[in-house]
């Protein structure tokens, strides 16, 4: 399994960027635009095989990040979950988008 899948989902933004979006939108602040290039470039490091140590590190990172998401989303009331900001959709839609990151893992 190459590094690309989990790096795309975590380090390059899906989970971290959307968590930052929720963190900014709840107090009605502007979100920071994503200046990253996502998957426009694949480096040789992205294609390196996962070692057992890499898998252990990835699991730990993903579990910690999942806990942050859980705490943050549970702290919101229904009104906050359903609040939309322009064309960005509701925070509930953002959460479901992130939960559907199986798409990234399958690549």
C-alpha positions in Angstrom: 0.0 0.0 0.0 1.6 3.3 -1.0 1.7 6.3 1.3 -0.4 8.4 -1.1 -3.8 7.2 0.2 -3.4 8.2 3.8 -1.3 11.3 3.1 -4.0 12.5 0.7 -6.7 12.1 3.3 -4.8 13.4 6.3 -1.6 15.4 5.6 -2.7 17.0 2.4 -5.9 18.2 3.8 -9.2 16.4 3.7 -9.5 15.8 7.4 -7.3 18.6 8.7 -8.5 21.3 6.3 -12.2 20.6 7.0 -11.6 20.5 10.7 -10.0 23.9 10.4 -13.1 25.0 8.4 -15.4 23.9 11.1 -13.2 25.6 13.7 -13.4 28.9 11.8 -17.1 28.8 10.8 -18.5 28.1 14.3 -17.5 31.5 15.7 -18.4 32.9 12.3 -14.8 33.7 11.2 -13.6 33.4 7.6 -12.0 30.2 6.7 -8.4 30.1 5.3 -8.4 29.1 1.7 -6.6 25.9 0.8 -3.4 26.9 -0.9 -2.1 23.3 -1.3 -1.9 21.5 -4.5 -3.4 18.2 -3.3 -2.9 15.4 -5.7 -1.5 17.5 -8.5 1.9 15.9 -8.0 2.9 12.5 -7.0 6.4 12.2 -5.6 8.6 9.1 -5.3 8.0 9.2 -1.6 4.3 8.9 -2.2 4.8 5.6 -4.0 7.1 4.1 -1.3 5.6 1.0 0.3 4.1 1.2 3.8 6.2 -0.5 6.4 4.8 -2.0 9.6 6.1 1.1 11.4 4.4 3.4 8.9 1.1 1.6 9.3 1.4 1.9 13.1 2.1 5.6 12.8 -0.8 6.1 10.4 -3.2 4.3 12.7 -2.1 6.5 15.7 -2.5 9.7 13.7 -5.9 8.7 12.3 -7.2 7.7 15.7 -6.1 11.0 17.3 -7.6 12.9 14.5 -10.8 11.0 14.7 -11.1 11.8 18.5 -10.6 15.5 17.7 -13.4 15.3 15.1 -15.7 13.4 17.5 -15.2 15.9 20.3 -15.6 18.9 18.0 -18.8 17.6 16.3 -20.4 16.5 19.5 -19.9 20.0 20.9 -22.1 21.6 18.2 -25.9 22.0 18.6 -28.3 21.0 15.8 -28.5 24.7 14.7 -24.8 24.8 14.2 -24.7 21.5 12.3 -27.3 22.9 9.9 -25.8 26.4 9.5 -24.5 27.0 5.9 -21.9 29.6 5.0 -22.6 30.9 1.5 -22.1 28.1 -1.0 -19.9 26.0 1.4 -22.8 23.9 2.6 -23.7 23.0 6.2 -21.3 21.7 8.8 -23.2 18.4 8.7 -22.5 18.1 5.0 -18.8 18.8 5.6 -18.7 16.1 8.3 -20.4 13.6 5.9 -18.0 14.5 3.2 -15.0 13.8 5.4 -16.6 10.5 6.6 -16.8 9.5 3.0 -13.0 9.6 2.7 -13.0 5.9 1.8 -12.8 7.3 -1.8 -9.3 8.6 -1.1 -8.2 5.4 0.6 -9.4 3.3 -2.4 -7.1 5.1 -4.8 
